[in-house]
Amino acid sequence: MKGVITAGGLGTRLYPMTKVTNKHLLPIYDLPMIYYPIQALINAGINDIMIITGGNNAGDFIRLLGNGKEFGLKRLSYVYQEGEGGIAAAISLTRDFVGNDRVAIMLGDNIIEKNFAKAVHDFQKQERGAKILLKEVDHPESYGVPTIQDKLIVKITEKPKNPDTNYAVIGIYLYDNRVFDIIDRLKPSGRGELEITDVNNAYIEEGTLTYEILDGWWADCGEDRTSLFEASCLVAKTGANKL
C-alpha cells in the first residue's frame, strides 16, 4: 500500500509565518509539522510515500527530508502541484506513483496521538472501495460531517450549518486505485476546486465506503494560529505517533 501526504497550499490563515515558508515546515513542539504525518504512515505499516507540495518553498522539503533515509523509508518521492485545485486535484497527481496499488492519503497538517494501523489492516481486507476516519469534535460545522443511519454513512456534508452528528471526517483517507477514475469525473465546486468530500460521496453512492472512529486525539494544525499552538501543547504533553 502506498502513502501520500498533501503539503501544498499557501497557508494564508497562518500569515505572516507562512510568508517565508510552507506551513507544513512550521514547528509543532520540537519537530517540523511534516514529520508527524510521515511517522503516522510509517506506524500504519506504510514505507513508500509521496509528498505533494507546491509554491515557492517546495525545494525546502527536499533539503529537510532528502530521500527519507532518516525515517527508514523504502522510498520518499515528491510531486509539484501548480496552483490550488483542491485535495482531490492534488491526489490525481499521484496516479503513476500509486499504480495498481491502494493508497492512504493523509493531510500534512493533521496530527494524531496514536495510529491508524487497524484501519489500514481492516481496509486491506475490503474487496474494494474506501475507508475514512471520524473523530467526535466540539465544532463539527467546521468540517465534513457524516450522516449515519444503521451504522452506515449515507452522505457527507461539507461544513453544514446544522450538523447531523458531532463527528468530523478527519484528514486520513484510504482508497482503492479507482479513486483516480472518480476524480476524473468530478466537477469543480463553487470555490473552483475538486473536493475530497465529493470523492467520498461517490464511494458512498456505490456502497463501498466504510469508516472507523480514531482512537486518541486529533489536531488540525492548519486551521488557524490557535490550532497550531494547541497542537504543540498536545504533543508536548502527551506525545504523538510514538515519535
Secondary structure in CASP SS format (residue, H / E / C, confidence):
PFRMAT SS
TARGET T0000
AUTHOR 0000-0000-0000
METHOD secondary structure of the structure
MODEL  1
M C 1.00
K E 1.00
G E 1.00
V E 1.00
I E 1.00
T E 1.00
A E 1.00
G C 1.00
G C 1.00
L C 1.00
G C 1.00
T H 1.00
R H 1.00
L H 1.00
Y C 1.00
P C 1.00
M H 1.00
T H 1.00
K H 1.00
V C 1.00
T C 1.00
N C 1.00
K H 1.00
H H 1.00
L H 1.00
L C 1.00
P E 1.00
I E 1.00
Y C 1.00
D C 1.00
L E 1.00
P E 1.00
M C 1.00
I C 1.00
Y H 1.00
Y H 1.00
P H 1.00
I H 1.00
Q H 1.00
A H 1.00
L H 1.00
I H 1.00
N H 1.00
A C 1.00
G C 1.00
I C 1.00
N C 1.00
D E 1.00
I E 1.00
M E 1.00
I E 1.00
I E 1.00
T E 1.00
G C 1.00
G C 1.00
N C 1.00
N C 1.00
A H 1.00
G H 1.00
D H 1.00
F H 1.00
I H 1.00
R H 1.00
L H 1.00
L H 1.00
G C 1.00
N C 1.00
G C 1.00
K H 1.00
E H 1.00
F H 1.00
G C 1.00
L C 1.00
K C 1.00
R E 1.00
L E 1.00
S E 1.00
Y E 1.00
V E 1.00
Y E 1.00
Q C 1.00
E C 1.00
G C 1.00
E C 1.00
G C 1.00
G C 1.00
I H 1.00
A H 1.00
A H 1.00
A H 1.00
I H 1.00
S H 1.00
L C 1.00
T C 1.00
R H 1.00
D H 1.00
F H 1.00
V H 1.00
G C 1.00
N C 1.00
D C 1.00
R C 1.00
V E 1.00
A E 1.00
I E 1.00
M E 1.00
L E 1.00
G C 1.00
D C 1.00
N E 1.00
I E 1.00
I E 1.00
E C 1.00
K C 1.00
N C 1.00
F C 1.00
A H 1.00
K H 1.00
A H 1.00
V H 1.00
H H 1.00
D H 1.00
F H 1.00
Q H 1.00
K C 1.00
Q C 1.00
E C 1.00
R C 1.00
G C 1.00
A E 1.00
K E 1.00
I E 1.00
L E 1.00
L E 1.00
K E 1.00
E E 1.00
V C 1.00
D C 1.00
H C 1.00
P H 1.00
E H 1.00
S H 1.00
Y C 1.00
G E 1.00
V E 1.00
P E 1.00
T E 1.00
I E 1.00
Q E 1.00
D C 1.00
K C 1.00
L E 1.00
I E 1.00
V E 1.00
K E 1.00
I E 1.00
T E 1.00
E E 1.00
K C 1.00
P C 1.00
K C 1.00
N C 1.00
P C 1.00
D C 1.00
T C 1.00
N C 1.00
Y E 1.00
A E 1.00
V E 1.00
I E 1.00
G E 1.00
I E 1.00
Y E 1.00
L E 1.00
Y E 1.00
D C 1.00
N C 1.00
R C 1.00
V H 1.00
F H 1.00
D H 1.00
I H 1.00
I H 1.00
D H 1.00
R H 1.00
L C 1.00
K C 1.00
P C 1.00
S C 1.00
G C 1.00
R C 1.00
G C 1.00
E C 1.00
L C 1.00
E C 1.00
I H 1.00
T H 1.00
D H 1.00
V H 1.00
N H 1.00
N H 1.00
A H 1.00
Y H 1.00
I H 1.00
E H 1.00
E C 1.00
G C 1.00
T C 1.00
L E 1.00
T E 1.00
Y E 1.00
E E 1.00
I E 1.00
L C 1.00
D C 1.00
G C 1.00
W C 1.00
W E 1.00
A E 1.00
D E 1.00
C C 1.00
G C 1.00
E C 1.00
D C 1.00
R H 1.00
T H 1.00
S H 1.00
L H 1.00
F H 1.00
E H 1.00
A H 1.00
S H 1.00
C H 1.00
L H 1.00
V H 1.00
A H 1.00
K H 1.00
T H 1.00
G C 1.00
A C 1.00
N C 1.00
K C 1.00
L C 1.00
END
